Amino acid sequence: MSERARAENVQAPRRGLAARLLGPLHVTGVFWYRIHHWAARHVPEWTIRPLILAFTLLFFVALRRVGRNLRDNLAPVLGPAGPLAGRRRVWRTLHQFAWCLTERYEHLSGARELAMETENVEAWTALAGTGRGFIVLTAHVAAWEAASSLISDEQRRRVHLVREEELDPRAQAFVRELLAARSGDLMVTHFAGDPLLATTLAAALERGEVVALQGDRPRTGGRAIGVELFGRRFELPVGPLILARVAGAPLLPVFAFREDRRRYRVAFREPIVVASTDDRQADLRRAAERVGEGLEWAIRRAPHQWFCFGPAWAQGGEGSKSTASSPRRSSSAPTEANTS
Protein backbone atom coordinates (compact mmCIF):
# COMPACT_ATOMS: atom_id res chain seq x y z
CA MET A 1 0.00 0.00 0.00
CA SER A 2 1.98 2.98 -1.25
CA GLU A 3 1.28 6.53 -2.29
CA ARG A 4 0.90 7.41 -5.93
CA ALA A 5 0.10 10.37 -8.14
CA ARG A 6 -3.50 10.93 -9.14
CA ALA A 7 -3.81 11.46 -12.90
CA GLU A 8 -7.23 13.07 -12.75
CA ASN A 9 -10.07 13.81 -10.39
CA VAL A 10 -12.77 11.49 -11.68
CA GLN A 11 -15.34 13.20 -9.46
CA ALA A 12 -14.84 16.62 -11.05
CA PRO A 13 -17.06 17.70 -13.94
CA ARG A 14 -15.51 18.28 -17.36
CA ARG A 15 -15.59 21.77 -18.80
CA GLY A 16 -16.42 20.91 -22.37
CA LEU A 17 -17.95 22.71 -25.34
CA ALA A 18 -21.40 22.97 -23.73
CA ALA A 19 -19.97 24.75 -20.69
CA ARG A 20 -18.06 27.22 -22.87
CA LEU A 21 -21.13 27.96 -24.99
CA LEU A 22 -23.69 28.23 -22.20
CA GLY A 23 -21.49 30.04 -19.69
CA PRO A 24 -23.46 30.79 -16.48
CA LEU A 25 -26.46 28.83 -17.80
CA HIS A 26 -24.48 25.57 -17.89
CA VAL A 27 -25.15 23.19 -14.98
CA THR A 28 -21.78 24.23 -13.50
CA GLY A 29 -22.56 27.95 -13.93
CA VAL A 30 -23.46 30.47 -11.27
CA PHE A 31 -27.06 30.80 -12.53
CA TRP A 32 -28.05 27.41 -11.08
CA TYR A 33 -26.36 28.17 -7.76
CA ARG A 34 -28.28 31.43 -7.47
CA ILE A 35 -31.65 30.03 -8.56
CA HIS A 36 -31.39 27.13 -6.09
CA HIS A 37 -30.46 29.53 -3.29
CA TRP A 38 -33.34 31.86 -4.22
CA ALA A 39 -35.84 28.99 -4.26
CA ALA A 40 -34.67 27.70 -0.88
CA ARG A 41 -35.33 31.15 0.59
CA HIS A 42 -38.60 32.11 -1.10
CA VAL A 43 -40.73 29.19 -2.27
CA PRO A 44 -43.47 28.05 0.14
CA GLU A 45 -42.75 24.99 2.25
CA TRP A 46 -45.54 22.97 0.63
CA THR A 47 -43.95 23.29 -2.82
CA ILE A 48 -40.51 22.00 -1.85
CA ARG A 49 -41.34 18.30 -1.81
CA PRO A 50 -42.90 18.23 -5.32
CA LEU A 51 -40.03 20.36 -6.64
CA ILE A 52 -37.51 17.93 -5.17
CA LEU A 53 -39.32 15.04 -6.84
CA ALA A 54 -39.45 16.85 -10.18
CA PHE A 55 -35.75 17.72 -10.23
CA THR A 56 -34.76 14.27 -9.01
CA LEU A 57 -36.70 12.79 -11.93
CA LEU A 58 -34.97 15.19 -14.33
CA PHE A 59 -31.51 14.23 -13.08
CA PHE A 60 -32.45 10.55 -12.95
CA VAL A 61 -33.33 10.62 -16.65
CA ALA A 62 -30.66 13.02 -17.91
CA LEU A 63 -27.55 12.03 -15.96
CA ARG A 64 -27.10 8.56 -17.33
CA ARG A 65 -23.34 8.38 -16.80
CA VAL A 66 -23.74 9.53 -13.20
CA GLY A 67 -26.44 6.89 -12.73
CA ARG A 68 -24.13 4.15 -13.97
CA ASN A 69 -21.40 5.31 -11.63
CA LEU A 70 -23.74 5.38 -8.62
CA ARG A 71 -24.99 1.89 -9.42
CA ASP A 72 -21.46 0.52 -9.79
CA ASN A 73 -20.18 2.31 -6.68
CA LEU A 74 -22.92 0.87 -4.49
CA ALA A 75 -22.49 -2.72 -5.68
CA PRO A 76 -19.60 -3.52 -3.27
CA VAL A 77 -21.55 -1.82 -0.45
CA LEU A 78 -25.01 -3.34 -0.96
CA GLY A 79 -24.19 -6.37 -3.07
CA PRO A 80 -25.11 -7.19 -6.68
CA ALA A 81 -28.38 -5.85 -8.05
CA GLY A 82 -30.44 -6.45 -11.14
CA PRO A 83 -31.44 -3.61 -13.51
CA LEU A 84 -34.53 -2.57 -11.56
CA ALA A 85 -32.89 -2.71 -8.12
CA GLY A 86 -29.86 -0.85 -9.49
CA ARG A 87 -32.02 1.96 -10.84
CA ARG A 88 -33.85 2.13 -7.52
CA ARG A 89 -30.50 2.68 -5.79
CA VAL A 90 -29.67 5.49 -8.20
CA TRP A 91 -33.04 7.16 -7.57
CA ARG A 92 -32.70 7.01 -3.80
CA THR A 93 -29.21 8.51 -3.89
CA LEU A 94 -30.17 11.37 -6.23
CA HIS A 95 -33.27 12.04 -4.13
CA GLN A 96 -31.19 12.28 -0.95
CA PHE A 97 -28.70 14.54 -2.71
CA ALA A 98 -31.47 16.91 -3.80
CA TRP A 99 -32.77 17.16 -0.24
CA CYS A 100 -29.32 17.67 1.29
CA LEU A 101 -28.40 20.36 -1.24
CA THR A 102 -31.70 22.21 -0.78
CA GLU A 103 -31.47 22.09 3.01
CA ARG A 104 -27.89 23.32 2.78
CA TYR A 105 -29.10 26.43 0.97
CA GLU A 106 -31.89 26.87 3.52
CA HIS A 107 -29.30 26.68 6.29
CA LEU A 108 -26.81 29.04 4.67
CA SER A 109 -29.47 31.64 3.89
CA GLY A 110 -30.99 31.47 7.37
CA ALA A 111 -34.44 30.84 5.86
CA ARG A 112 -34.93 27.57 7.73
CA GLU A 113 -32.54 26.28 10.37
CA LEU A 114 -31.36 22.69 10.66
CA ALA A 115 -31.87 20.65 13.80
CA MET A 116 -28.61 18.85 14.56
CA GLU A 117 -28.25 16.13 17.15
CA THR A 118 -24.84 14.79 18.11
CA GLU A 119 -23.43 11.33 18.64
CA ASN A 120 -20.26 10.59 20.62
CA VAL A 121 -19.89 14.31 21.23
CA GLU A 122 -17.31 13.51 23.92
CA ALA A 123 -14.71 12.94 21.19
CA TRP A 124 -15.22 16.53 20.06
CA THR A 125 -15.41 18.20 23.46
CA ALA A 126 -12.25 16.44 24.63
CA LEU A 127 -10.29 17.90 21.71
CA ALA A 128 -11.94 21.32 21.89
CA GLY A 129 -11.16 21.54 25.61
CA THR A 130 -7.42 21.31 25.02
CA GLY A 131 -7.32 24.59 23.09
CA ARG A 132 -5.09 22.94 20.48
CA GLY A 133 -5.78 23.02 16.78
CA PHE A 134 -7.23 19.92 15.20
CA ILE A 135 -8.45 18.72 11.81
CA VAL A 136 -12.09 17.85 11.17
CA LEU A 137 -11.97 15.11 8.56
CA THR A 138 -15.21 14.30 6.81
CA ALA A 139 -16.42 12.87 3.51
CA HIS A 140 -19.00 13.32 0.79
CA VAL A 141 -21.70 11.83 2.99
CA ALA A 142 -24.96 13.81 3.41
CA ALA A 143 -24.40 17.31 4.81
CA TRP A 144 -20.64 17.42 5.18
CA GLU A 145 -20.53 21.16 6.01
CA ALA A 146 -22.89 20.73 8.97
CA ALA A 147 -20.12 19.60 11.31
CA SER A 148 -18.01 22.64 10.49
CA SER A 149 -20.96 24.95 11.13
CA LEU A 150 -21.70 23.19 14.41
CA ILE A 151 -18.15 23.70 15.68
CA SER A 152 -17.95 27.36 14.66
CA ASP A 153 -21.43 28.14 16.05
CA GLU A 154 -21.28 26.18 19.30
CA GLN A 155 -17.66 26.74 20.24
CA ARG A 156 -17.33 30.20 18.68
CA ARG A 157 -14.12 28.90 17.23
CA ARG A 158 -12.64 29.80 13.88
CA VAL A 159 -12.90 27.01 11.32
CA HIS A 160 -10.91 26.97 8.07
CA LEU A 161 -13.10 25.16 5.55
CA VAL A 162 -11.34 23.75 2.48
CA ARG A 163 -13.46 23.23 -0.64
CA GLU A 164 -12.75 22.06 -4.15
CA GLU A 165 -12.60 24.86 -6.70
CA GLU A 166 -15.73 25.57 -8.71
CA LEU A 167 -15.46 25.54 -12.51
CA ASP A 168 -17.18 28.93 -12.75
CA PRO A 169 -15.22 31.62 -10.83
CA ARG A 170 -18.48 33.50 -10.26
CA ALA A 171 -19.96 30.41 -8.65
CA GLN A 172 -16.89 30.12 -6.45
CA ALA A 173 -17.26 33.74 -5.32
CA PHE A 174 -20.97 33.14 -4.64
CA VAL A 175 -20.24 30.13 -2.42
CA ARG A 176 -17.62 32.09 -0.50
CA GLU A 177 -20.09 34.94 0.09
CA LEU A 178 -22.79 32.55 1.36
CA LEU A 179 -20.47 30.92 3.86
CA ALA A 180 -19.14 34.26 5.07
CA ALA A 181 -22.66 35.66 5.50
CA ARG A 182 -23.68 32.59 7.54
CA SER A 183 -20.77 32.44 9.98
CA GLY A 184 -18.90 35.74 9.63
CA ASP A 185 -15.18 35.61 10.35
CA LEU A 186 -15.60 32.36 12.31
CA MET A 187 -15.78 30.46 9.00
CA VAL A 188 -12.88 31.07 6.63
CA THR A 189 -13.28 29.45 3.21
CA HIS A 190 -10.27 28.25 1.23
CA PHE A 191 -10.20 26.64 -2.20
CA ALA A 192 -7.89 23.77 -2.93
CA GLY A 193 -6.00 25.44 -5.79
CA ASP A 194 -4.34 28.03 -3.53
CA PRO A 195 -0.57 27.43 -3.78
CA LEU A 196 -0.07 28.73 -0.21
CA LEU A 197 -2.83 26.63 1.32
CA ALA A 198 -0.59 24.14 3.15
CA THR A 199 1.28 26.95 4.90
CA THR A 200 -1.95 28.78 5.73
CA LEU A 201 -3.57 25.70 7.28
CA ALA A 202 -0.47 24.75 9.28
CA ALA A 203 -0.36 28.28 10.71
CA ALA A 204 -4.06 28.10 11.62
CA LEU A 205 -3.51 24.84 13.50
CA GLU A 206 -0.55 26.37 15.31
CA ARG A 207 -2.86 29.18 16.53
CA GLY A 208 -5.29 26.61 17.93
CA GLU A 209 -7.87 26.98 15.16
CA VAL A 210 -9.76 24.19 13.39
CA VAL A 211 -9.25 22.99 9.82
CA ALA A 212 -12.09 21.14 8.05
CA LEU A 213 -11.10 18.91 5.13
CA GLN A 214 -12.61 16.27 2.89
CA GLY A 215 -10.75 13.02 3.32
CA ASP A 216 -12.28 10.68 0.76
CA ARG A 217 -11.30 11.94 -2.72
CA PRO A 218 -7.88 12.69 -4.17
CA ARG A 219 -7.95 15.73 -6.41
CA THR A 220 -6.18 16.38 -9.68
CA GLY A 221 -2.41 16.05 -9.25
CA GLY A 222 -2.75 15.05 -5.60
CA ARG A 223 -1.17 12.02 -3.97
CA ALA A 224 -3.29 9.03 -3.04
CA ILE A 225 -2.87 6.15 -0.65
CA GLY A 226 -4.77 2.90 -1.09
CA VAL A 227 -6.89 1.26 1.60
CA GLU A 228 -9.47 -1.52 1.53
CA LEU A 229 -13.18 -0.66 1.69
CA PHE A 230 -15.84 -3.33 1.33
CA GLY A 231 -13.19 -5.73 0.09
CA ARG A 232 -12.07 -3.41 -2.72
CA ARG A 233 -9.14 -1.05 -3.14
CA PHE A 234 -10.12 2.57 -2.51
CA GLU A 235 -7.86 5.61 -2.81
CA LEU A 236 -7.75 8.30 -0.14
CA PRO A 237 -5.97 11.66 -0.40
CA VAL A 238 -2.74 11.58 1.54
CA GLY A 239 -2.61 15.36 2.01
CA PRO A 240 -4.73 15.58 5.21
CA LEU A 241 -2.59 12.85 6.77
CA ILE A 242 0.62 14.70 5.93
CA LEU A 243 -0.79 17.95 7.31
CA ALA A 244 -1.76 16.21 10.55
CA ARG A 245 1.66 14.59 10.85
CA VAL A 246 3.65 17.76 10.15
CA ALA A 247 1.48 19.98 12.37
CA GLY A 248 1.12 17.42 15.15
CA ALA A 249 -2.64 17.89 14.99
CA PRO A 250 -5.14 15.07 15.61
CA LEU A 251 -7.72 14.13 12.99
CA LEU A 252 -11.35 14.06 14.12
CA PRO A 253 -13.53 12.06 11.70
CA VAL A 254 -17.05 13.54 11.57
CA PHE A 255 -20.09 12.53 9.51
CA ALA A 256 -23.46 14.32 9.34
CA PHE A 257 -26.34 12.01 8.38
CA ARG A 258 -29.72 13.26 7.19
CA GLU A 259 -32.52 11.68 9.24
CA ASP A 260 -35.61 13.65 8.24
CA ARG A 261 -36.71 17.05 6.95
CA ARG A 262 -34.05 19.49 8.20
CA ARG A 263 -32.92 16.98 10.84
CA TYR A 264 -29.33 15.75 10.92
CA ARG A 265 -27.24 13.63 13.23
CA VAL A 266 -23.59 14.67 13.52
CA ALA A 267 -21.55 11.60 14.49
CA PHE A 268 -18.04 12.09 15.86
CA ARG A 269 -15.57 9.21 15.66
CA GLU A 270 -12.54 8.69 17.86
CA PRO A 271 -9.59 11.00 17.03
CA ILE A 272 -6.74 9.71 14.89
CA VAL A 273 -3.18 10.70 15.74
CA VAL A 274 -0.73 10.34 12.87
CA ALA A 275 2.52 9.06 14.32
CA SER A 276 5.81 10.73 13.47
CA THR A 277 8.43 7.98 13.52
CA ASP A 278 11.37 7.32 11.24
CA ASP A 279 9.10 5.20 9.04
CA ARG A 280 6.97 7.87 7.37
CA GLN A 281 5.23 5.46 5.03
CA ALA A 282 4.15 3.20 7.87
CA ASP A 283 2.85 6.19 9.85
CA LEU A 284 0.71 7.35 6.94
CA ARG A 285 -0.47 3.83 6.13
CA ARG A 286 -1.70 3.14 9.66
CA ALA A 287 -3.55 6.47 9.78
CA ALA A 288 -5.07 5.86 6.32
CA GLU A 289 -6.38 2.49 7.44
CA ARG A 290 -8.18 4.10 10.38
CA VAL A 291 -9.62 6.79 8.11
CA GLY A 292 -10.79 4.04 5.77
CA GLU A 293 -12.48 2.19 8.64
CA GLY A 294 -14.40 5.34 9.55
CA LEU A 295 -15.42 5.96 5.95
CA GLU A 296 -16.64 2.38 5.52
CA TRP A 297 -18.66 2.72 8.74
CA ALA A 298 -20.31 5.93 7.48
CA ILE A 299 -21.12 4.57 4.01
CA ARG A 300 -22.52 1.35 5.47
CA ARG A 301 -24.73 3.37 7.81
CA ALA A 302 -26.20 5.57 5.06
CA PRO A 303 -25.26 4.16 1.63
CA HIS A 304 -27.69 6.37 -0.28
CA GLN A 305 -26.18 9.47 1.32
CA TRP A 306 -22.75 8.68 -0.15
CA PHE A 307 -22.54 11.23 -2.96
CA CYS A 308 -19.81 9.77 -5.12
CA PHE A 309 -20.76 10.57 -8.71
CA GLY A 310 -17.63 9.35 -10.47
CA PRO A 311 -16.03 5.87 -10.45
CA ALA A 312 -15.10 5.17 -6.84
CA TRP A 313 -12.99 2.07 -6.94
CA ALA A 314 -9.31 2.12 -7.89
CA GLN A 315 -8.28 0.35 -11.06
CA GLY A 316 -4.95 -1.22 -11.97
CA GLY A 317 -1.66 -1.06 -10.11
CA GLU A 318 -0.22 1.15 -7.47
CA GLY A 319 1.83 3.48 -9.63
CA SER A 320 5.41 4.45 -9.00
CA LYS A 321 5.75 8.18 -8.50
CA SER A 322 7.36 9.52 -5.35
CA THR A 323 5.59 10.91 -2.31
CA ALA A 324 4.30 14.47 -2.41
CA SER A 325 5.49 16.66 0.44
CA SER A 326 2.59 19.12 0.42
CA PRO A 327 -1.01 18.39 1.37
CA ARG A 328 -2.42 21.32 -0.51
CA ARG A 329 -3.52 19.41 -3.61
CA SER A 330 -5.08 16.40 -1.97
CA SER A 331 -8.27 17.66 -0.40
CA SER A 332 -11.57 17.70 -2.18
CA ALA A 333 -14.98 19.04 -1.35
CA PRO A 334 -18.39 18.60 -2.83
CA THR A 335 -19.74 21.08 -5.29
CA GLU A 336 -23.11 21.33 -6.96
CA ALA A 337 -21.24 20.76 -10.23
CA ASN A 338 -20.19 17.24 -9.19
CA THR A 339 -23.34 15.84 -10.75
CA SER A 340 -22.68 17.13 -14.25
C-alpha positions as CSV (number, residue, x, y, z in Angstrom):
1,M,0.0,0.0,0.0
2,S,2.0,3.0,-1.3
3,E,1.3,6.5,-2.3
4,R,0.9,7.4,-5.9
5,A,0.1,10.4,-8.1
6,R,-3.5,10.9,-9.1
7,A,-3.8,11.5,-12.9
8,E,-7.2,13.1,-12.8
9,N,-10.1,13.8,-10.4
10,V,-12.8,11.5,-11.7
11,Q,-15.3,13.2,-9.5
12,A,-14.8,16.6,-11.0
13,P,-17.1,17.7,-13.9
14,R,-15.5,18.3,-17.4
15,R,-15.6,21.8,-18.8
16,G,-16.4,20.9,-22.4
17,L,-18.0,22.7,-25.3
18,A,-21.4,23.0,-23.7
19,A,-20.0,24.8,-20.7
20,R,-18.1,27.2,-22.9
21,L,-21.1,28.0,-25.0
22,L,-23.7,28.2,-22.2
23,G,-21.5,30.0,-19.7
24,P,-23.5,30.8,-16.5
25,L,-26.5,28.8,-17.8
26,H,-24.5,25.6,-17.9
27,V,-25.1,23.2,-15.0
28,T,-21.8,24.2,-13.5
29,G,-22.6,27.9,-13.9
30,V,-23.5,30.5,-11.3
31,F,-27.1,30.8,-12.5
32,W,-28.1,27.4,-11.1
33,Y,-26.4,28.2,-7.8
34,R,-28.3,31.4,-7.5
35,I,-31.7,30.0,-8.6
36,H,-31.4,27.1,-6.1
37,H,-30.5,29.5,-3.3
38,W,-33.3,31.9,-4.2
39,A,-35.8,29.0,-4.3
40,A,-34.7,27.7,-0.9
41,R,-35.3,31.1,0.6
42,H,-38.6,32.1,-1.1
43,V,-40.7,29.2,-2.3
44,P,-43.5,28.0,0.1
45,E,-42.7,25.0,2.2
46,W,-45.5,23.0,0.6
47,T,-44.0,23.3,-2.8
48,I,-40.5,22.0,-1.9
49,R,-41.3,18.3,-1.8
50,P,-42.9,18.2,-5.3
51,L,-40.0,20.4,-6.6
52,I,-37.5,17.9,-5.2
53,L,-39.3,15.0,-6.8
54,A,-39.4,16.9,-10.2
55,F,-35.8,17.7,-10.2
56,T,-34.8,14.3,-9.0
57,L,-36.7,12.8,-11.9
58,L,-35.0,15.2,-14.3
59,F,-31.5,14.2,-13.1
60,F,-32.4,10.6,-12.9
61,V,-33.3,10.6,-16.7
62,A,-30.7,13.0,-17.9
63,L,-27.5,12.0,-16.0
64,R,-27.1,8.6,-17.3
65,R,-23.3,8.4,-16.8
66,V,-23.7,9.5,-13.2
67,G,-26.4,6.9,-12.7
68,R,-24.1,4.1,-14.0
69,N,-21.4,5.3,-11.6
70,L,-23.7,5.4,-8.6
71,R,-25.0,1.9,-9.4
72,D,-21.5,0.5,-9.8
73,N,-20.2,2.3,-6.7
74,L,-22.9,0.9,-4.5
75,A,-22.5,-2.7,-5.7
76,P,-19.6,-3.5,-3.3
77,V,-21.6,-1.8,-0.5
78,L,-25.0,-3.3,-1.0
79,G,-24.2,-6.4,-3.1
80,P,-25.1,-7.2,-6.7
81,A,-28.4,-5.8,-8.1
82,G,-30.4,-6.4,-11.1
83,P,-31.4,-3.6,-13.5
84,L,-34.5,-2.6,-11.6
85,A,-32.9,-2.7,-8.1
86,G,-29.9,-0.9,-9.5
87,R,-32.0,2.0,-10.8
88,R,-33.9,2.1,-7.5
89,R,-30.5,2.7,-5.8
90,V,-29.7,5.5,-8.2
91,W,-33.0,7.2,-7.6
92,R,-32.7,7.0,-3.8
93,T,-29.2,8.5,-3.9
94,L,-30.2,11.4,-6.2
95,H,-33.3,12.0,-4.1
96,Q,-31.2,12.3,-0.9
97,F,-28.7,14.5,-2.7
98,A,-31.5,16.9,-3.8
99,W,-32.8,17.2,-0.2
100,C,-29.3,17.7,1.3
101,L,-28.4,20.4,-1.2
102,T,-31.7,22.2,-0.8
103,E,-31.5,22.1,3.0
104,R,-27.9,23.3,2.8
105,Y,-29.1,26.4,1.0
106,E,-31.9,26.9,3.5
107,H,-29.3,26.7,6.3
108,L,-26.8,29.0,4.7
109,S,-29.5,31.6,3.9
110,G,-31.0,31.5,7.4
111,A,-34.4,30.8,5.9
112,R,-34.9,27.6,7.7
113,E,-32.5,26.3,10.4
114,L,-31.4,22.7,10.7
115,A,-31.9,20.6,13.8
116,M,-28.6,18.9,14.6
117,E,-28.3,16.1,17.2
118,T,-24.8,14.8,18.1
119,E,-23.4,11.3,18.6
120,N,-20.3,10.6,20.6
121,V,-19.9,14.3,21.2
122,E,-17.3,13.5,23.9
123,A,-14.7,12.9,21.2
124,W,-15.2,16.5,20.1
125,T,-15.4,18.2,23.5
126,A,-12.3,16.4,24.6
127,L,-10.3,17.9,21.7
128,A,-11.9,21.3,21.9
129,G,-11.2,21.5,25.6
130,T,-7.4,21.3,25.0
131,G,-7.3,24.6,23.1
132,R,-5.1,22.9,20.5
133,G,-5.8,23.0,16.8
134,F,-7.2,19.9,15.2
135,I,-8.5,18.7,11.8
136,V,-12.1,17.8,11.2
137,L,-12.0,15.1,8.6
138,T,-15.2,14.3,6.8
139,A,-16.4,12.9,3.5
140,H,-19.0,13.3,0.8
141,V,-21.7,11.8,3.0
142,A,-25.0,13.8,3.4
143,A,-24.4,17.3,4.8
144,W,-20.6,17.4,5.2
145,E,-20.5,21.2,6.0
146,A,-22.9,20.7,9.0
147,A,-20.1,19.6,11.3
148,S,-18.0,22.6,10.5
149,S,-21.0,25.0,11.1
150,L,-21.7,23.2,14.4
151,I,-18.2,23.7,15.7
152,S,-18.0,27.4,14.7
153,D,-21.4,28.1,16.1
154,E,-21.3,26.2,19.3
155,Q,-17.7,26.7,20.2
156,R,-17.3,30.2,18.7
157,R,-14.1,28.9,17.2
158,R,-12.6,29.8,13.9
159,V,-12.9,27.0,11.3
160,H,-10.9,27.0,8.1
161,L,-13.1,25.2,5.6
162,V,-11.3,23.7,2.5
163,R,-13.5,23.2,-0.6
164,E,-12.8,22.1,-4.2
165,E,-12.6,24.9,-6.7
166,E,-15.7,25.6,-8.7
167,L,-15.5,25.5,-12.5
168,D,-17.2,28.9,-12.7
169,P,-15.2,31.6,-10.8
170,R,-18.5,33.5,-10.3
171,A,-20.0,30.4,-8.7
172,Q,-16.9,30.1,-6.4
173,A,-17.3,33.7,-5.3
174,F,-21.0,33.1,-4.6
175,V,-20.2,30.1,-2.4
176,R,-17.6,32.1,-0.5
177,E,-20.1,34.9,0.1
178,L,-22.8,32.6,1.4
179,L,-20.5,30.9,3.9
180,A,-19.1,34.3,5.1
181,A,-22.7,35.7,5.5
182,R,-23.7,32.6,7.5
183,S,-20.8,32.4,10.0
184,G,-18.9,35.7,9.6
185,D,-15.2,35.6,10.4
186,L,-15.6,32.4,12.3
187,M,-15.8,30.5,9.0
188,V,-12.9,31.1,6.6
189,T,-13.3,29.5,3.2
190,H,-10.3,28.2,1.2
191,F,-10.2,26.6,-2.2
192,A,-7.9,23.8,-2.9
193,G,-6.0,25.4,-5.8
194,D,-4.3,28.0,-3.5
195,P,-0.6,27.4,-3.8
196,L,-0.1,28.7,-0.2
197,L,-2.8,26.6,1.3
198,A,-0.6,24.1,3.1
199,T,1.3,27.0,4.9
200,T,-1.9,28.8,5.7
201,L,-3.6,25.7,7.3
202,A,-0.5,24.8,9.3
203,A,-0.4,28.3,10.7
204,A,-4.1,28.1,11.6
205,L,-3.5,24.8,13.5
206,E,-0.6,26.4,15.3
207,R,-2.9,29.2,16.5
208,G,-5.3,26.6,17.9
209,E,-7.9,27.0,15.2
210,V,-9.8,24.2,13.4
211,V,-9.3,23.0,9.8
212,A,-12.1,21.1,8.0
213,L,-11.1,18.9,5.1
214,Q,-12.6,16.3,2.9
215,G,-10.7,13.0,3.3
216,D,-12.3,10.7,0.8
217,R,-11.3,11.9,-2.7
218,P,-7.9,12.7,-4.2
219,R,-8.0,15.7,-6.4
220,T,-6.2,16.4,-9.7
221,G,-2.4,16.1,-9.2
222,G,-2.8,15.0,-5.6
223,R,-1.2,12.0,-4.0
224,A,-3.3,9.0,-3.0
225,I,-2.9,6.1,-0.6
226,G,-4.8,2.9,-1.1
227,V,-6.9,1.3,1.6
228,E,-9.5,-1.5,1.5
229,L,-13.2,-0.7,1.7
230,F,-15.8,-3.3,1.3
231,G,-13.2,-5.7,0.1
232,R,-12.1,-3.4,-2.7
233,R,-9.1,-1.1,-3.1
234,F,-10.1,2.6,-2.5
235,E,-7.9,5.6,-2.8
236,L,-7.7,8.3,-0.1
237,P,-6.0,11.7,-0.4
238,V,-2.7,11.6,1.5
239,G,-2.6,15.4,2.0
240,P,-4.7,15.6,5.2
241,L,-2.6,12.9,6.8
242,I,0.6,14.7,5.9
243,L,-0.8,18.0,7.3
244,A,-1.8,16.2,10.6
245,R,1.7,14.6,10.9
246,V,3.6,17.8,10.2
247,A,1.5,20.0,12.4
248,G,1.1,17.4,15.2
249,A,-2.6,17.9,15.0
250,P,-5.1,15.1,15.6
251,L,-7.7,14.1,13.0
252,L,-11.3,14.1,14.1
253,P,-13.5,12.1,11.7
254,V,-17.0,13.5,11.6
255,F,-20.1,12.5,9.5
256,A,-23.5,14.3,9.3
257,F,-26.3,12.0,8.4
258,R,-29.7,13.3,7.2
259,E,-32.5,11.7,9.2
260,D,-35.6,13.7,8.2
261,R,-36.7,17.1,6.9
262,R,-34.0,19.5,8.2
263,R,-32.9,17.0,10.8
264,Y,-29.3,15.7,10.9
265,R,-27.2,13.6,13.2
266,V,-23.6,14.7,13.5
267,A,-21.6,11.6,14.5
268,F,-18.0,12.1,15.9
269,R,-15.6,9.2,15.7
270,E,-12.5,8.7,17.9
271,P,-9.6,11.0,17.0
272,I,-6.7,9.7,14.9
273,V,-3.2,10.7,15.7
274,V,-0.7,10.3,12.9
275,A,2.5,9.1,14.3
276,S,5.8,10.7,13.5
277,T,8.4,8.0,13.5
278,D,11.4,7.3,11.2
279,D,9.1,5.2,9.0
280,R,7.0,7.9,7.4
281,Q,5.2,5.5,5.0
282,A,4.2,3.2,7.9
283,D,2.9,6.2,9.9
284,L,0.7,7.3,6.9
285,R,-0.5,3.8,6.1
286,R,-1.7,3.1,9.7
287,A,-3.6,6.5,9.8
288,A,-5.1,5.9,6.3
289,E,-6.4,2.5,7.4
290,R,-8.2,4.1,10.4
291,V,-9.6,6.8,8.1
292,G,-10.8,4.0,5.8
293,E,-12.5,2.2,8.6
294,G,-14.4,5.3,9.6
295,L,-15.4,6.0,6.0
296,E,-16.6,2.4,5.5
297,W,-18.7,2.7,8.7
298,A,-20.3,5.9,7.5
299,I,-21.1,4.6,4.0
300,R,-22.5,1.4,5.5
301,R,-24.7,3.4,7.8
302,A,-26.2,5.6,5.1
303,P,-25.3,4.2,1.6
304,H,-27.7,6.4,-0.3
305,Q,-26.2,9.5,1.3
306,W,-22.7,8.7,-0.1
307,F,-22.5,11.2,-3.0
308,C,-19.8,9.8,-5.1
309,F,-20.8,10.6,-8.7
310,G,-17.6,9.4,-10.5
311,P,-16.0,5.9,-10.5
312,A,-15.1,5.2,-6.8
313,W,-13.0,2.1,-6.9
314,A,-9.3,2.1,-7.9
315,Q,-8.3,0.3,-11.1
316,G,-4.9,-1.2,-12.0
317,G,-1.7,-1.1,-10.1
318,E,-0.2,1.1,-7.5
319,G,1.8,3.5,-9.6
320,S,5.4,4.5,-9.0
321,K,5.8,8.2,-8.5
322,S,7.4,9.5,-5.3
323,T,5.6,10.9,-2.3
324,A,4.3,14.5,-2.4
325,S,5.5,16.7,0.4
326,S,2.6,19.1,0.4
327,P,-1.0,18.4,1.4
328,R,-2.4,21.3,-0.5
329,R,-3.5,19.4,-3.6
330,S,-5.1,16.4,-2.0
331,S,-8.3,17.7,-0.4
332,S,-11.6,17.7,-2.2
333,A,-15.0,19.0,-1.3
334,P,-18.4,18.6,-2.8
335,T,-19.7,21.1,-5.3
336,E,-23.1,21.3,-7.0
337,A,-21.2,20.8,-10.2
338,N,-20.2,17.2,-9.2
339,T,-23.3,15.8,-10.7
340,S,-22.7,17.1,-14.3
